[in-house]
């Protein structure tokens, strides 16, 4: 089915941050009610006409970011491109539906592609998260792949009776893995929840499965870890923060406070590589944002459209 999406105006990060600093903030440091903080039993969402007009327009939101990526104890320059788009999902197979069906589930898909160099060789990382639109259930599916000259790794989660996880890696200690985990919050689903309804974001102390990207790059076991989350809502810019004490890792996401809650910037802080205790910060700051049915712009001449995202051909 064709993805659907509509884009409103673009706000600059500089103006958003300035406005946020000069206005009072609503500080949500306490946990959400249990039925919101742990949506094991999905509740229906009320979908507004504004939401439908924005997301069901036959286009996707594509945003480019300037990247400074921490890796091997250094910071490397690169780019990130994120894509938010709605599509129909086949619930049993948990894949994009080929044909219309009453059983299909509308989802918001979040794709993120990251590219950067570490010395002579490149890294390419892709994350995908599929979240139901009509209910507040956890993400239906999450996947991550990392490719670089040494090899590649892949991890996928399917949300069924439990979280079913498969992983493949060129490292002997990781190899081929299959495991089941009880349902808990997923860091990778946070991005879609921001776009659908930031009021659903969990706050306080709870258990969360970190992003697949962070677990793969740090070779951490795929499981839920203790986390402390906070949400600060300003008139223009809101800030969502995750702190993992066991992992010495923080994530901060900056997004526009008004619908459609576009993500303007994020920062991820980790301890240094190897035995280093120095903390290094990965940052991604918005460059440009467009609305496009990009899947139809696949001819050689369409490469010129990359200029509108500030990307090299």
N, C-alpha and C positions, 0 to 999 in steps of 0.2 A: 504494500500500500504506500502511497506517496506521503512523506512526512509533511506536517502542517505547522505553520508558525508565522507570527506577525511581530515586527519590531517597532517599538516606540522610539523616542528620541534618545540621543547619546549624551550622557553627563560626563564631564571631565573629572579625572581623579583629583586634580588640584583643587577645584572648586568644591568638590564633595568633602575633602579633608578639611578645608578651611571652614566650611559651614559646620561640620561636625564639631570642630574644636571650639566654636563660638556659641554653641547651643547646649542647653542642659541635656544630659543623657539619662535615659531610663536604664538602670543597671539591674539585669536579671541574673543574680548570682545563685539563687536558690533552685533546687530541683523542681522540675515540672511535676504535676500530679501523676501518680503511678500509672493511670490508664494512658497518659500521653508519653511518659518517659519510657514505657516498656510496651510497645504496641504489638504484643504477640497475637492479640485478637484484633484483627483489622476493623477499623471503623470507617464508614463512608465519609467522603469529603463532599462539601457543597462547592461545586465549580461555578464560579461567577461568569457572567457574560464578558467581563473584561479579560478574564483568563482565556476563555474560548477564542476571543478575537485576537489575542496576542499569539497564542500557541497553535491554533488550528487554521493557519493561513497558507499552508503549502510551501513554506520556506523554513529555513533553519537560521538560528543565530550563530554566527561564526566570529570568534574574537581571537586576536593575536596578542601575545604578551612578550615583553622583553624578559629574558630569563638569565639569572645568575645562579648556577647550580653547584651545590656543594658535592664534591666527589673526590675520594682519595686525599683528603686533607687540603684541597684547593677549591677555588671557585672558578667555574668555567662558564663562558657566555654562550647563550643559545636562544631558542625561541620555543614558545608553547602556543598551540592552537587548540581552543576548546570549541566544541559544537554541542549546542542544546537543540533538540528537535523531538517532536512527538511522533509516535508511530504505533501501529497495532502489533501486539505480541501474542503469539500462540502459547497459551498457558501450560499445556502439557509438555511440549517440546522445549519451551522457554527460549524461543527464537523469534525473530521478526516474521510475522505472518505473510505468506505469499498470496493468500486469497481472503476476501471478506468472509467473516463468520460471526455469528452472534456470541460465540465463545471467546473471541479475541478480547484482549485487555489493552486499553489505551495506556501507554507508558510515556514517561519523559526519559529520553536517552541522553546521557552525558558522555561524550567522547573527549578525551584529552590526548593530544600527541605532543611529545616533548623531544627535542633534538638538541644535542650539544656535543662538543668535542672534549675528550680527555687526552691531551697530548696529541699523538699521531692518530688515534683511532676514535671513531664516533660512537655515540650512544643514541638509540632510538627507543622510546618508551611510549606505550599506548595503554590507556585505561578506558574501560567502558562500564557504565552502570545503568541499569534499567529499573526505573521506579514506577510503581502503579500510580496513576493520576487520580482515580476515583476512590481509593481507600488510602489509609495511612499505614498500611503494611510496610514491612521492611522491603528493601530492594529485592526484586525477583531474581536478578542475576548480576554478578560482577565478574569482570575478567581483567587480567593484566598481562602484558608481555614486554620483555626487555631484550633488545638485541644489541650486541656489540661484538667486536672482533674475536673475543674469547669464546663466544657461544651465545645461547639464548635460553631464557626461562619463561615459563607460562604458568599462570594460576587462574582457576575459575571457581566461583561459588554459585550454586543453585539453591534457591530458597524453596524447600519442600517441607516435609514434616520436621526436618532439622536443616541446618545449613550443611550442604554436601560440597566438599572442597576436593578438587583434584589439582595436582601440581606436577610440573615436569621441569627438570633442570639438568644442565650439563655437569653440575657439581656432584661428585659421588655421594657426599653426605646428605644431599637433598634428593637427588634422583627422581623417581616416579613415586608420587604420594597420593593417597586417598584417605580422607578422614571426614568424620561428622562432628559438628559442633552444635551445642544448644544455641538457639537464636538469641542474639544480642545486638546492640547497636553496631553499625558499620560506619567507619569513617568515610568510606567511599560513597555512601548514600547521602552524606551531609550536603553535598553540592546540589543535588536535586531537591532536597528539602528546603534549602534556601530559596530556590527558584519557585517552588510550589507554595510554600507557606513557612516563613521563618519562625512563626510562633510555635511550630512543632519541634524546633531544635531542642535537644535535651541539654539541661544545665545541671550543675552540681557534681557529685561524685558517683560514678557508676562504672560498668565494664563496657569496653568497646574493642572491636577488632580493628586494628590500625589499617591504614591504606595498604593495599596489596603492594604498591610500588615501594613503600618504605620497608615493608617486611622482606621483600626480595632483595633490595639493594643492601640491606643490613643483615641479611641472612638470619632473620628472626623467625621463631616458630609461629605458625599461623594459629592464633588463638586470641581470646579477649584479654585485654590488659586493663588495669585500673587507670582511670582518666578523670580529670577534673575539667569541666567545661563551663564557660561563662559567655553571656551575650550582652553586649552594650549597644543600645539602639539610640542613635542620634537622629536629628531631623533629616540629615542628608545621607550620612554614612553610618552603617552598623558594623560591628566588629564581633566575630565569633572566634573564640579561642579554645584550643584543646591542649592540655598538659598531661603528658605521660611520665610519671615519676620513675617507673622502672626502666623506661627506655631513654630517659634524659632527652626527650623530644617534645617540641612545642609546635603547634600549627595555629596560625592566625589568618583568618579570611576576612577581607574587607568587601562589603557589598552595599549597594544603594538601598536605602531604607524604604523607598517607595516601590510599588509594583512597577516593572517586573523583576526587581531585586537583582540587577545585573552585578556580576562579580568583577570588581575593579582591580584587585590586587590580593596576593597572599604571600605569607612568609612561613618558612619551616626551618626550625633551629635544631641541630643535632650536635652531639659530642663529636670531637674530631676523629679522624681515621686512625686505626691502629691503637697505639698506647697514648695518643694525644688526648688531653682533657680539654683542649681549646674547643669552644663551640663556634660552629660556622653556620651562617644563615643563607638558605636558598630563598630567593625572591623572584616573584613574577609580577610585572606591572603592565597594565593594559597599554597596548599600542593603538589598535584600531578595531572597530566592530562593524560588521555588515549583516544584512539580511539577504539570504540567497538560497535558491534551490540548487545548491552546488553540485548535486549529483547529476544534473543535466548539463553542467558546464565542463564537459570532459574532452573537448576537442583541443588540438594543439594551439589554436588561436585564443583559447580561453585562458592561457597562462598569463595574459596581460592583467587579468582580474586579480592576480596575487598582489599587484601594486596597491590595490585598495586595502589590503591587510598589512602593507609594509613588509611583505615577505620577498625574499629573493626568488627569481623564476626557477 
